[in-house]
Amino acid sequence: MYDGIVQELIDELGRLPGVGPKSAQRIAFHILQTPSFDVSRLSDLLRDVRERVRFCDVCGNVSEEERCSICRDPRRDPEVICVVEDAKDVSVIERTREFKGRYHVLGGAISPIAGVGPDDLRIPQLMQRLADGTVTEVILATNPNLEGEATAAYLSRLLTSMEITVSRLASGLPVGGDLEYADEVTLGRAFEGRRKL
Amino acid sequence: MYDGIVQELIDELGRLPGVGPKSAQRIAFHILQTPSFDVSRLSDLLRDVRERVRFCDVCGNVSEEERCSICRDPRRDPEVICVVEDAKDVSVIERTREFKGRYHVLGGAISPIAGVGPDDLRIPQLMQRLADGTVTEVILATNPNLEGEATAAYLSRLLTSMEITVSRLASGLPVGGDLEYADEVTLGRAFEGRRKL
């Protein structure tokens, strides 16, 4: 619909996740009216991130070096590993400031429908990290949905033979939430996992 | 939350219209997992669009040359000008294939609240285009909302003294809506039923 290159940009932007054709058009016009300097910055950042940022060889988190900042940090407890599906989840958990151990990013969850089996995830790398006996606890922090639960169940079975405490993040009512709006499954879990006061 | 450059990209993406912090994070992670070649393409397109695309000297539409493809097209009726608020609106109207004349992009609408007065729009350029008497009809296709109506009323008054038929897009467009989001059929009807002012 537009002269060549503008339409090309709109098409390319429309391929980004969560950006539909209308948003893509809006962003393209925003770009046309943004100072050149800012557009260059974004353009450079896109290229640099793709070229310089990689995934940590040890845990699979995003990193600009072979090992990510968490794996390099000697203050992080090497005996506890928190297993997450995605590198995004690392930063979500970091924001809580509750966890002082290290991470292992699986790169997804087991999903027969999407054709993702255990072999498609970074599970062998996890087993290798556990082999030397340093790790004493593994926290399974995969998502509390069908795929995440299946992955947690699979890993839990895989780790039973080892001398490792395996735990799963608690399910229950979200803090600040309202009982009235909780779904039955969540509420059921909250009952199951009730703590004595 | 992330190692330097990834967070920078998230921040920069979050400044785009319609992209919140969560979407920005999602896009950044998508970039990390997209082939380098595609990311380079997007990066180059952003820069090229900003550097090469400009606004048509005559009508204000987006263009890679001094005059846009519509102003250069000898088949387009030079006697009819469709006045729109934004360059985006040109492509929306082009999609209906109803209109064979030329355009004039105002670059916004009169809005006392936003501090946009007639002098901030490309109204002098419009008057200049009308001065030689070639144009016999002006269609006011500003948005059917408060600012768009005010702008149409202002222009209509400005043009009464001239030998020009002034019309406004017909109702059919939902009042309070936005031209950008109108479907082609509705917009086509609006062209057919335009009212003389």
Interface residues (C-beta under 8 A of the other chain):
Chain A: M1 Y2 D3 G4 I5 V6 E8 L9 E12 L13 R15 L16 P17 G18 V19 K22 S23 Q25 R26 I27 A28 F29 H30 I31 L32 T34 S36 D38 V39 S40 R41 L42 S43 D44 L45 L46 R47 D48 V49 R50 E51 R52 V53 F55 V62 S63 E64 C68 S69 D86 A87 K88 S91 E94 R95
Chain B: M1 Y2 D3 G4 I5 V6 E8 L9 E12 L13 R15 L16 P17 G18 V19 S23 Q25 R26 I27 A28 F29 H30 I31 L32 T34 S36 D38 V39 S40 R41 L42 S43 D44 L45 L46 R47 D48 V49 R50 E51 R52 V53 V62 S63 E64 C68 S69 D86 A87 K88 S91 E94 R95 E180 Y181
